[in-house]
Amino acid sequence: MSSVSPERRREIAEGLDAARSRIAAAEDAAGRPRGSVGLVVVTKTFPAAEVAVLHDLGVRRVGENRDQEASAKAAELADRDLVWHFIGQLQTNKAKSVARYASVVESVDRPKVVAALSRGATAAGRELQCLVQVSLEESGDELDGDAARGGALPDEVPEVAAAIKDAPGLSLGGVMAVAPLGADPGPAFARLAEVATRLQGDHPEASVISAGMSQDLEAAVQHGATHVRLGSAILGYRPPFG
Ligand SMILES: *Cc1c(COP(=O)(O)O)cnc(C)c1O
């Protein structure tokens, strides 16, 4: 594994401290108990050696969005007690690989993916927690395209959730979403909270709300996020299309 310079180590430690302070301040502002919001550090594009530094600093949950990159890092760091969250668009032909190292798959948005993950989890003898990724685009927006961001429409969530619940090797954890680009994240996260409340009516165990990234974690915590996914706020600049 390549080594990490002392300067970079310090930078990562400072980024992590700053992120933890922001989360604590957001919990206070929302009137929520300290420690009620979990942190997933998004490590995509950053080398395994830097993930090891994060682990040294107490981070356990890390998020990745590409199977090839994630599986290599998970193999390299197999001796660390890391919990890998898969947060990227998931093709059915990658599900088998993802099921070997991920513990949480946050980007489940259609029954076909559920079936593929279930086969992968069963083959690997593992249990995967699945979150239903919800599209927060205003209705109609998906027509002009950001379909690449993925996510089930709010009306489709019950079907995807039921499929997860019925699938061997999978458990239903809750919901995940990304705020729409260029829009106020507050109303979008409020819609997500409504979707989560309805889902919990049918499935009380589905308590996870994964929402909030470096730009909008405060709004997400205000609207009930149980987990935030932070990359650039901690690790710094990431080349586009990472
Ligand atoms: C990259 C990514 C993040 C982290 O984004 P930052 O803006 O770097 O905090 C969170 N969630 C998903 C789904 C991502 O792809």
The ligand as an ORCA input file, in Angstrom:
! r2SCAN-3c Opt
* xyz 0 1
  C     -19.828     11.274     -4.010
  C     -21.058     11.013     -3.229
  C     -21.238     11.561     -1.931
  C     -20.239     12.497     -1.280
  O     -20.245     13.748     -1.902
  P     -19.433     14.997     -1.316
  O     -20.075     16.148     -1.966
  O     -18.018     14.792     -1.706
  O     -19.613     14.992      0.159
  C     -22.395     11.224     -1.253
  N     -23.336     10.424     -1.787
  C     -23.211      9.900     -3.015
  C     -24.294      9.024     -3.540
  C     -22.075     10.174     -3.783
  O     -21.959      9.652     -5.003
*
